Amino acid sequence: HKTLDTGLQVLELVKSAYDRYIRLNQDQRRQVLNVVLSNCTLAAGEVVPTYRKPFDILAELAAAGNEPAPGSSDPGAVHPVWSG
């Protein structure tokens, strides 16, 4: 049960990350970004982040969660990254 509890705690932290981040002062935000990001580039007028591990995995999962399942017209279809 410890792994499940830890997983649930991580999910709760991720869900509240933005709210926590906006309450930080500028120095604290910089520290958070230094932990999460390894680099950022500018491409076509947009900032493109490069995440440190394990944040890169979270970013990939979040991006995949916004995509429809390949080959499906069902907007509720589960993307393979979530179904294993």
C-alpha positions, 0 to 999 in steps of 0.5 A, spaced: 500 500 500 505 504 501 507 505 493 499 506 492 499 512 497 506 515 494 503 515 487 496 518 490 500 523 493 504 525 487 498 525 483 495 530 488 502 534 488 501 535 480 494 537 481 496 543 485 502 544 482 500 550 478 496 553 484 502 553 488 507 555 483 503 562 482 504 563 490 511 563 490 515 569 489 520 570 483 526 567 486 522 561 488 519 560 481 526 561 478 529 555 483 523 551 481 524 552 474 531 550 475 529 543 478 524 542 472 527 544 466 534 543 463 534 548 457 529 552 453 529 554 446 525 559 442 522 556 436 517 559 431 516 565 436 514 559 442 518 557 448 520 550 447 522 547 454 526 541 455 525 537 462 529 534 466 528 527 468 523 525 471 519 531 469 520 529 462 515 523 463 510 527 466 510 532 460 510 527 455 504 523 459 500 530 459 501 531 452 499 524 450 493 525 454 491 531 450 491 527 443 486 522 441 487 515 441 490 513 434 485 511 429 479 513 433 474 518 432 471 517 439 473 523 443 473 519 449 477 513 447 483 512 451 490 514 448 495 508 448 500 511 453 494 511 458 492 504 457 499 501 458 
